[in-house]
């Protein structure tokens, strides 16, 4: 699994001009699922993301996690995180999970976040929908995470 994790002061996702997910201070997670991903990747990503110390403490140092700040989380599926642009000009998505497997693991990720961390307000996009995501990146702070630790 791959994620682009952005610390935001607010974010929302719309489908057909209808807001389906909206948060204030917290994390916007753009989540991609790869062909070789499974439940271990889901667990790794959940634990890694909610415990990332990327929020500032009283001294202005990035030392607090989403759990420490009781921030909110917006999770949006994004298979294009597996786009490979090494050759040619059109990205190849051969390493992205197929539609069904991707949806299963995306939903598993959302379910795990909600069940393991019930104190968090968790919002989502809509899998396989054309979405528009609007966010105010706070910092800006943007972190890339890969469950296979490729970067």
N, C-alpha and C positions, 0 to 999 in steps of 0.2 A: 504494500500500500504506500501511496505517496500522499503527502499533504503539504499545502501551503497554509501556514498558520499566520494570521495577521492579528495583531493587537489593535482593537478598534474602539472608538468612542461611541460608535453606533453603526449598524448595518441592517440592511433589509434585502429580501429577495422577493421578486414579483413574477407571476405567471399570468399572462393575458391581462396585464394592468391591475391585477389583484395582489395585494401584499399577502404572502403566505407564511412568511417568517420575518421576525423583526427583533433586534436586540439593542440594548444600550451597551454600556462598557463591558467588554469581554473579548472573546475570540471569534473570528470568522475563520472557519475551516473549509478549504476547498479540498475535497477528498477524491483521490483516484484509486481504483482497484486494478491490480495487475493479474495476469493469467495464473501466476504461481502463488497467489495469496490464499490464505486459509484463516482459520480461527486464531492461530497464534499471532498472525499479523494484526488482526483486529484488537486483540488484547494488548499487544505491544503499543499500538498507536493510541489506544484509549489512555493507558497509564502514562505514556510519554507526554501526550498533549496536555492533560489536565494538571500535570505536575511540572510543566515547564515554568521556570522562574523568569518570567519576562515582564512582570509588572513591578513598578517601582515601590520601594519601601519609603519610610519617612525621611531617609537620607538621600533619596533620589537614585538609589542603586537598584538595578533589576534583580530583585531578590525574592519576589512573591509570585506564587502560582495562581492559577484561576481559582483553585480551591481556597487559597488564603484570602483572596479578594471577593469571593462569592460572585464572580463575574458571570456573564451570560455567554452562551455559545450558539453560534449559527453554523450548521453543517450543510454544505452544498456539494452534491456529487459533481465531479469534473473528470471525465475519462481522458480529456486531452492532456492531463498531466503525464500520460504515458506516450505522448507524441514524440517520435524520434525524428529529428531533423538533420541527422548526420549526412544523409545522402539526398541529393535533389532538393527541390523547393517545396514539395508537399510532404507534410509529416506522415509518417507511418505509425499506425496504431496497433501493430501486431502484438505488442506486449500488454495491451490493455485486456482486461477480462471480457469475456463475451457478455452480452446484455443480461442474461439471466443470472450468471454467477456474480457479476458485478453488483446487481441489485441485491442479491442475497447478502453479500458481505457488507454492502453499504448499510442495509437495514440492521444487520447484526451489530455494526459499529454504533449506530444511533441507539439501539436498544441497550447495549452495554453501557454507554455513557449515561443514559437515563436511569438504568437500574443500579449501577454502581455509585452514582453521584446524584442522588435524588434532590440534593439541595441546590443543584444548578438548574437554571432556566435554559432548557434546550429547545431550540427552534431548528427547522430544516427547510431545505428546498424541496423540489419534487423530482424524483429520479426520472431521467429520460425526457424531461420537459425542457422547452426553450425557456430559459430564465434570464432575468436581468437582476444583477447583484449590484447594489449601491452600498459603499462603505466609506467611512472616514477612518483612515489608518492613523492610529495614535502613535506618534513617535517620529517617523514611521518605524514600526517594528514588524518585520516579516521573516519567518523562519521556515526553512524547507526540511521536511522529515521524510525519510524513506525506511520502511520497516525492514528492508533487506540491507540497510546501512550502506547504500551505494553512494550516498552523499551526506 
